[in-house]
């Protein structure tokens, strides 16, 4: 059986992108962050996976083939909070029994925030 341990993100500035995700996830950046490598939660055992940010030479040029999805009790408020932190909103969807918003982090990596369609408050 496998278990999710890390979410790895290729990026241009690991420390800067880790700072965004630190605020988004409300988890501190681990000591030693640099433009080349940064992490969130790698030194602690937790139910949540650690996040790794690794500098790569090439910029992001296409849509992610895989991304993370988050749930929120108040989707609209959470989307507003994430946009205020530096995310950009890329569309609202209501399909397959779920309502979600597609966002991108400051380096363009897509992620979603959703909630069941029956919960129309968000």
N, CA and C atoms as an extended XYZ file, in Angstrom:
366
Properties=species:S:1:pos:R:3:atomname:S:1:resname:S:1:resid:I:1 pbc="F F F"
N         0.844       -1.177        0.000 N   UNK     1
C         0.000        0.000        0.000 CA  UNK     1
C         0.890        1.241        0.000 C   UNK     1
N         0.557        2.218       -0.830 N   UNK     2
C         1.329        3.449       -0.862 CA  UNK     2
C         0.605        4.535       -0.083 C   UNK     2
N         1.357        5.531        0.346 N   UNK     3
C         0.790        6.660        1.083 CA  UNK     3
C         1.400        7.944        0.540 C   UNK     3
N         0.596        8.968        0.433 N   UNK     4
C         1.082       10.262       -0.018 CA  UNK     4
C         1.949       10.883        1.074 C   UNK     4
N         3.196       11.171        0.758 N   UNK     5
C         4.134       11.740        1.728 CA  UNK     5
C         4.470       13.194        1.410 C   UNK     5
N         4.614       13.508        0.112 N   UNK     6
C         5.038       14.840       -0.296 CA  UNK     6
C         4.241       15.303       -1.506 C   UNK     6
N         4.065       16.597       -1.611 N   UNK     7
C         3.606       17.243       -2.835 CA  UNK     7
C         4.817       18.029       -3.314 C   UNK     7
N         5.348       17.695       -4.481 N   UNK     8
C         6.545       18.347       -5.005 CA  UNK     8
C         6.142       19.325       -6.104 C   UNK     8
N         6.693       20.533       -6.031 N   UNK     9
C         6.345       21.590       -6.974 CA  UNK     9
C         7.616       22.122       -7.618 C   UNK     9
N         7.729       21.985       -8.938 N   UNK    10
C         8.815       22.617       -9.671 CA  UNK    10
C         8.530       24.106       -9.756 C   UNK    10
N         9.561       24.930       -9.643 N   UNK    11
C         9.328       26.371       -9.636 CA  UNK    11
C        10.591       27.133      -10.010 C   UNK    11
N        10.459       28.430      -10.133 N   UNK    12
C        11.583       29.307      -10.435 CA  UNK    12
C        12.225       29.872       -9.177 C   UNK    12
N        11.448       30.091       -8.099 N   UNK    13
C        11.964       30.619       -6.833 CA  UNK    13
C        11.307       29.844       -5.695 C   UNK    13
N        12.028       28.854       -5.179 N   UNK    14
C        11.464       27.953       -4.179 CA  UNK    14
C        11.032       28.678       -2.908 C   UNK    14
N        11.857       29.589       -2.404 N   UNK    15
C        11.510       30.282       -1.160 CA  UNK    15
C        10.269       31.151       -1.334 C   UNK    15
N        10.182       31.858       -2.446 N   UNK    16
C         9.026       32.728       -2.678 CA  UNK    16
C         7.743       31.921       -2.834 C   UNK    16
N         7.803       30.827       -3.590 N   UNK    17
C         6.595       30.026       -3.771 CA  UNK    17
C         6.210       29.316       -2.476 C   UNK    17
N         7.199       28.877       -1.712 N   UNK    18
C         6.906       28.264       -0.410 CA  UNK    18
C         6.226       29.268        0.516 C   UNK    18
N         6.613       30.538        0.434 N   UNK    19
C         5.976       31.556        1.269 CA  UNK    19
C         4.488       31.688        0.929 C   UNK    19
N         4.147       31.660       -0.374 N   UNK    20
C         2.732       31.697       -0.759 CA  UNK    20
C         2.000       30.488       -0.181 C   UNK    20
N         2.532       29.286       -0.409 N   UNK    21
C         1.845       28.079        0.049 CA  UNK    21
C         1.815       27.993        1.572 C   UNK    21
N         2.820       28.533        2.250 N   UNK    22
C         2.802       28.592        3.704 CA  UNK    22
C         1.589       29.379        4.190 C   UNK    22
N         1.354       30.528        3.590 N   UNK    23
C         0.190       31.345        3.957 CA  UNK    23
C        -1.110       30.652        3.559 C   UNK    23
N        -1.129       30.048        2.381 N   UNK    24
C        -2.345       29.381        1.904 CA  UNK    24
C        -2.727       28.201        2.793 C   UNK    24
N        -1.732       27.424        3.210 N   UNK    25
C        -1.973       26.216        4.003 CA  UNK    25
C        -1.953       26.481        5.504 C   UNK    25
N        -1.559       27.671        5.908 N   UNK    26
C        -1.403       28.022        7.316 CA  UNK    26
C        -0.454       27.051        8.005 C   UNK    26
N         0.681       26.814        7.341 N   UNK    27
C         1.749       25.952        7.849 CA  UNK    27
C         3.071       26.679        7.603 C   UNK    27
N         4.001       26.663        8.551 N   UNK    28
C         5.242       27.421        8.371 CA  UNK    28
C         6.197       26.779        7.368 C   UNK    28
N         6.980       27.628        6.724 N   UNK    29
C         8.073       27.162        5.878 CA  UNK    29
C         9.160       26.627        6.806 C   UNK    29
N         9.738       25.495        6.451 N   UNK    30
C        10.819       24.913        7.250 CA  UNK    30
C        12.064       25.794        7.173 C   UNK    30
N        12.903       25.711        8.201 N   UNK    31
C        14.164       26.454        8.215 CA  UNK    31
C        15.016       26.077        7.009 C   UNK    31
N        15.808       27.040        6.551 N   UNK    32
C        16.762       26.779        5.479 CA  UNK    32
C        16.235       27.009        4.076 C   UNK    32
N        15.081       27.636        3.929 N   UNK    33
C        14.535       27.890        2.592 CA  UNK    33
C        15.493       28.760        1.787 C   UNK    33
N        15.611       28.455        0.510 N   UNK    34
C        16.444       29.233       -0.401 CA  UNK    34
C        15.724       29.329       -1.743 C   UNK    34
N        16.251       30.107       -2.673 N   UNK    35
C        15.628       30.161       -3.996 CA  UNK    35
C        15.653       28.802       -4.722 C   UNK    35
N        16.480       27.863       -4.244 N   UNK    36
C        16.656       26.576       -4.911 CA  UNK    36
C        15.836       25.443       -4.308 C   UNK    36
N        15.605       25.504       -2.998 N   UNK    37
C        14.831       24.454       -2.330 CA  UNK    37
C        14.180       25.034       -1.080 C   UNK    37
N        12.938       24.672       -0.876 N   UNK    38
C        12.214       25.029        0.337 CA  UNK    38
C        11.212       23.922        0.617 C   UNK    38
N        10.796       23.828        1.871 N   UNK    39
C         9.822       22.796        2.224 CA  UNK    39
C         8.894       23.309        3.312 C   UNK    39
N         7.761       22.638        3.398 N   UNK    40
C         6.772       22.886        4.442 CA  UNK    40
C         6.435       21.532        5.055 C   UNK    40
N         6.742       21.378        6.340 N   UNK    41
C         6.350       20.171        7.060 CA  UNK    41
C         7.177       18.936        6.820 C   UNK    41
N         8.371       19.057        6.251 N   UNK    42
C         9.151       17.850        5.952 CA  UNK    42
C         9.738       17.206        7.203 C   UNK    42
N         9.958       17.986        8.239 N   UNK    43
C        10.597       17.446        9.439 CA  UNK    43
C         9.605       16.951       10.488 C   UNK    43
N         8.328       17.045       10.204 N   UNK    44
C         7.324       16.677       11.196 CA  UNK    44
C         6.430       15.567       10.657 C   UNK    44
N         6.147       14.613       11.497 N   UNK    45
C         5.176       13.579       11.125 CA  UNK    45
C         3.789       14.178       11.280 C   UNK    45
N         3.008       14.087       10.239 N   UNK    46
C         1.697       14.717       10.243 CA  UNK    46
C         0.785       13.922        9.326 C   UNK    46
N        -0.492       14.091        9.512 N   UNK    47
C        -1.459       13.487        8.590 CA  UNK    47
C        -1.426       14.201        7.247 C   UNK    47
N        -0.922       15.429        7.242 N   UNK    48
C        -0.834       16.193        6.010 CA  UNK    48
C         0.505       15.910        5.334 C   UNK    48
N         0.532       15.837        4.006 N   UNK    49
C         1.818       15.623        3.340 CA  UNK    49
C         2.705       16.860        3.464 C   UNK    49
N         4.000       16.629        3.400 N   UNK    50
C         4.953       17.735        3.325 CA  UNK    50
C         4.915       18.294        1.904 C   UNK    50
N         5.254       19.560        1.768 N   UNK    51
C         5.324       20.215        0.453 CA  UNK    51
C         6.781       20.544        0.175 C   UNK    51
N         7.261       20.187       -1.014 N   UNK    52
C         8.635       20.442       -1.437 CA  UNK    52
C         8.614       21.367       -2.645 C   UNK    52
N         9.473       22.359       -2.653 N   UNK    53
C         9.573       23.323       -3.751 CA  UNK    53
C        10.994       23.264       -4.280 C   UNK    53
N        11.123       22.944       -5.563 N   UNK    54
C        12.426       22.731       -6.164 CA  UNK    54
C        12.596       23.609       -7.394 C   UNK    54
N        13.679       24.375       -7.418 N   UNK    55
C        13.956       25.227       -8.569 CA  UNK    55
C        14.328       24.349       -9.764 C   UNK    55
N        13.739       24.649      -10.901 N   UNK    56
C        14.064       23.979      -12.155 CA  UNK    56
C        14.435       25.056      -13.182 C   UNK    56
N        15.212       24.693      -14.197 N   UNK    57
C        15.673       25.714      -15.144 CA  UNK    57
C        14.598       26.225      -16.105 C   UNK    57
N        13.603       25.400      -16.388 N   UNK    58
C        12.607       25.792      -17.378 CA  UNK    58
C        11.372       26.372      -16.711 C   UNK    58
N        10.736       27.372      -17.349 N   UNK    59
C         9.492       27.927      -16.806 CA  UNK    59
C         8.304       27.005      -17.115 C   UNK    59
N         7.222       27.170      -16.387 N   UNK    60
C         5.991       26.439      -16.671 CA  UNK    60
C         5.393       26.991      -17.954 C   UNK    60
N         5.027       26.118      -18.890 N   UNK    61
C         4.509       26.595      -20.179 CA  UNK    61
C         3.153       26.009      -20.559 C   UNK    61
N         2.671       25.007      -19.852 N   UNK    62
C         1.404       24.373      -20.230 CA  UNK    62
C         0.588       24.054      -18.981 C   UNK    62
N        -0.665       23.668      -19.209 N   UNK    63
C        -1.558       23.279      -18.119 CA  UNK    63
C        -0.986       22.067      -17.387 C   UNK    63
N        -1.124       22.092      -16.051 N   UNK    64
C        -0.705       20.934      -15.257 CA  UNK    64
C        -1.492       19.701      -15.685 C   UNK    64
N        -0.837       18.572      -15.750 N   UNK    65
C        -1.527       17.314      -16.030 CA  UNK    65
C        -2.070       16.705      -14.739 C   UNK    65
N        -1.578       17.170      -13.613 N   UNK    66
C        -2.022       16.698      -12.306 CA  UNK    66
C        -1.986       17.911      -11.381 C   UNK    66
N        -2.970       18.006      -10.496 N   UNK    67
C        -2.994       19.146       -9.581 CA  UNK    67
C        -3.648       18.727       -8.271 C   UNK    67
N        -3.568       19.607       -7.271 N   UNK    68
C        -4.197       19.322       -5.978 CA  UNK    68
C        -5.556       20.002       -5.909 C   UNK    68
N        -6.468       19.360       -5.214 N   UNK    69
C        -7.813       19.886       -4.975 CA  UNK    69
C        -7.997       20.040       -3.468 C   UNK    69
N        -8.553       21.168       -3.079 N   UNK    70
C        -8.838       21.440       -1.676 CA  UNK    70
C       -10.340       21.574       -1.497 C   UNK    70
N       -10.835       21.239       -0.331 N   UNK    71
C       -12.228       21.455        0.018 CA  UNK    71
C       -12.319       22.613        0.997 C   UNK    71
N       -13.432       23.329        0.963 N   UNK    72
C       -13.637       24.454        1.871 CA  UNK    72
C       -15.106       24.551        2.229 C   UNK    72
N       -15.388       24.838        3.484 N   UNK    73
C       -16.772       25.028        3.912 CA  UNK    73
C       -17.381       26.257        3.249 C   UNK    73
N       -16.592       27.302        3.077 N   UNK    74
C       -17.037       28.523        2.404 CA  UNK    74
C       -16.096       28.767        1.238 C   UNK    74
N       -16.405       28.149        0.103 N   UNK    75
C       -15.534       28.207       -1.076 CA  UNK    75
C       -15.258       29.632       -1.503 C   UNK    75
N       -16.282       30.464       -1.585 N   UNK    76
C       -16.102       31.836       -2.070 CA  UNK    76
C       -15.143       32.619       -1.167 C   UNK    76
N       -15.290       32.486        0.137 N   UNK    77
C       -14.399       33.191        1.066 CA  UNK    77
C       -12.971       32.677        0.944 C   UNK    77
N       -12.822       31.378        0.780 N   UNK    78
C       -11.482       30.800        0.652 CA  UNK    78
C       -10.821       31.244       -0.645 C   UNK    78
N       -11.569       31.269       -1.734 N   UNK    79
C       -11.025       31.749       -3.007 CA  UNK    79
C       -10.585       33.204       -2.864 C   UNK    79
N       -11.407       34.017       -2.233 N   UNK    80
C       -11.055       35.429       -2.021 CA  UNK    80
C        -9.768       35.548       -1.197 C   UNK    80
N        -9.638       34.734       -0.165 N   UNK    81
C        -8.426       34.751        0.671 CA  UNK    81
C        -7.194       34.364       -0.136 C   UNK    81
N        -7.317       33.309       -0.935 N   UNK    82
C        -6.181       32.849       -1.731 CA  UNK    82
C        -5.777       33.873       -2.790 C   UNK    82
N        -6.745       34.528       -3.403 N   UNK    83
C        -6.444       35.575       -4.374 CA  UNK    83
C        -5.730       36.732       -3.683 C   UNK    83
N        -6.144       37.073       -2.471 N   UNK    84
C        -5.479       38.164       -1.735 CA  UNK    84
C        -4.033       37.807       -1.393 C   UNK    84
N        -3.715       36.502       -1.333 N   UNK    85
C        -2.350       36.060       -1.052 CA  UNK    85
C        -1.473       36.019       -2.305 C   UNK    85
N        -2.108       36.121       -3.484 N   UNK    86
C        -1.327       36.109       -4.718 CA  UNK    86
C        -1.761       35.100       -5.754 C   UNK    86
N        -2.765       34.292       -5.453 N   UNK    87
C        -3.288       33.354       -6.452 CA  UNK    87
C        -4.100       34.121       -7.489 C   UNK    87
N        -4.307       33.505       -8.635 N   UNK    88
C        -5.200       34.086       -9.646 CA  UNK    88
C        -6.324       33.094       -9.919 C   UNK    88
N        -7.512       33.617      -10.154 N   UNK    89
C        -8.688       32.787      -10.398 CA  UNK    89
C        -8.830       32.546      -11.899 C   UNK    89
N        -9.106       31.292      -12.267 N   UNK    90
C        -9.183       30.916      -13.675 CA  UNK    90
C       -10.492       30.234      -14.062 C   UNK    90
N       -11.539       30.411      -13.262 N   UNK    91
C       -12.828       29.870      -13.676 CA  UNK    91
C       -13.570       29.135      -12.601 C   UNK    91
N       -14.887       29.167      -12.744 N   UNK    92
C       -15.817       28.490      -11.837 CA  UNK    92
C       -16.455       27.337      -12.600 C   UNK    92
N       -16.661       26.228      -11.909 N   UNK    93
C       -17.268       25.057      -12.537 CA  UNK    93
C       -18.280       24.437      -11.591 C   UNK    93
N       -19.304       23.806      -12.160 N   UNK    94
C       -20.324       23.108      -11.383 CA  UNK    94
C       -20.708       21.870      -12.181 C   UNK    94
N       -19.985       20.796      -11.930 N   UNK    95
C       -20.198       19.541      -12.658 CA  UNK    95
C       -19.927       18.360      -11.741 C   UNK    95
N       -20.427       17.211      -12.115 N   UNK    96
C       -20.132       15.954      -11.440 CA  UNK    96
C       -20.461       15.998       -9.948 C   UNK    96
N       -21.451       16.799       -9.558 N   UNK    97
C       -21.851       16.877       -8.164 CA  UNK    97
C       -20.973       17.757       -7.299 C   UNK    97
N       -20.087       18.517       -7.925 N   UNK    98
C       -19.174       19.391       -7.185 CA  UNK    98
C       -19.101       20.755       -7.842 C   UNK    98
N       -18.986       21.765       -7.014 N   UNK    99
C       -18.773       23.126       -7.504 CA  UNK    99
C       -17.353       23.510       -7.106 C   UNK    99
N       -16.541       24.012       -8.063 N   UNK   100
C       -15.164       24.338       -7.742 CA  UNK   100
C       -14.675       25.543       -8.518 C   UNK   100
N       -13.594       26.119       -8.001 N   UNK   101
C       -12.914       27.232       -8.641 CA  UNK   101
C       -11.502       26.790       -8.978 C   UNK   101
N       -11.087       27.043      -10.208 N   UNK   102
C        -9.711       26.778      -10.618 CA  UNK   102
C        -8.896       28.037      -10.325 C   UNK   102
N        -7.791       27.841       -9.631 N   UNK   103
C        -6.876       28.932       -9.301 CA  UNK   103
C        -5.476       28.560       -9.768 C   UNK   103
N        -4.575       29.516       -9.749 N   UNK   104
C        -3.163       29.259      -10.012 CA  UNK   104
C        -2.346       29.997       -8.963 C   UNK   104
N        -1.272       29.358       -8.517 N   UNK   105
C        -0.384       30.011       -7.559 CA  UNK   105
C         0.434       31.085       -8.292 C   UNK   105
N         1.280       31.842       -7.616 N   UNK   106
C         2.010       32.923       -8.279 CA  UNK   106
C         2.914       32.500       -9.438 C   UNK   106
N         3.262       31.215       -9.524 N   UNK   107
C         4.066       30.738      -10.654 CA  UNK   107
C         3.225       30.007      -11.697 C   UNK   107
N         1.898       30.043      -11.544 N   UNK   108
C         1.011       29.484      -12.556 CA  UNK   108
C         0.612       28.039      -12.374 C   UNK   108
N         0.964       27.414      -11.261 N   UNK   109
C         0.569       26.025      -11.003 CA  UNK   109
C        -0.895       25.983      -10.588 C   UNK   109
N        -1.710       25.230      -11.338 N   UNK   110
C        -3.137       25.184      -11.084 CA  UNK   110
C        -3.475       24.344       -9.859 C   UNK   110
N        -4.524       24.762       -9.172 N   UNK   111
C        -5.117       23.995       -8.085 CA  UNK   111
C        -6.575       24.401       -7.994 C   UNK   111
N        -7.367       23.613       -7.288 N   UNK   112
C        -8.810       23.879       -7.204 CA  UNK   112
C        -9.277       23.940       -5.755 C   UNK   112
N       -10.332       24.713       -5.549 N   UNK   113
C       -11.017       24.749       -4.258 CA  UNK   113
C       -12.483       24.442       -4.557 C   UNK   113
N       -13.002       23.406       -3.910 N   UNK   114
C       -14.351       22.977       -4.229 CA  UNK   114
C       -15.192       22.664       -3.017 C   UNK   114
N       -16.442       22.360       -3.321 N   UNK   115
C       -17.406       21.927       -2.303 CA  UNK   115
C       -18.529       21.202       -3.025 C   UNK   115
N       -19.265       20.326       -2.348 N   UNK   116
C       -20.388       19.649       -3.003 CA  UNK   116
C       -21.395       20.653       -3.547 C   UNK   116
N       -21.977       20.368       -4.710 N   UNK   117
C       -22.930       21.277       -5.342 CA  UNK   117
C       -24.148       21.549       -4.483 C   UNK   117
N       -24.530       20.618       -3.626 N   UNK   118
C       -25.702       20.816       -2.778 CA  UNK   118
C       -25.488       21.960       -1.788 C   UNK   118
N       -24.241       22.258       -1.478 N   UNK   119
C       -23.904       23.351       -0.573 CA  UNK   119
C       -23.667       24.613       -1.387 C   UNK   119
N       -24.712       25.361       -1.658 N   UNK   120
C       -24.632       26.516       -2.562 CA  UNK   120
C       -24.160       27.804       -1.890 C   UNK   120
N       -23.797       27.751       -0.616 N   UNK   121
C       -23.392       28.987        0.067 CA  UNK   121
C       -22.148       29.583       -0.549 C   UNK   121
N       -21.241       28.755       -1.150 N   UNK   122
C       -19.975       29.242       -1.687 CA  UNK   122
C       -20.073       29.488       -3.119 C   UNK   122
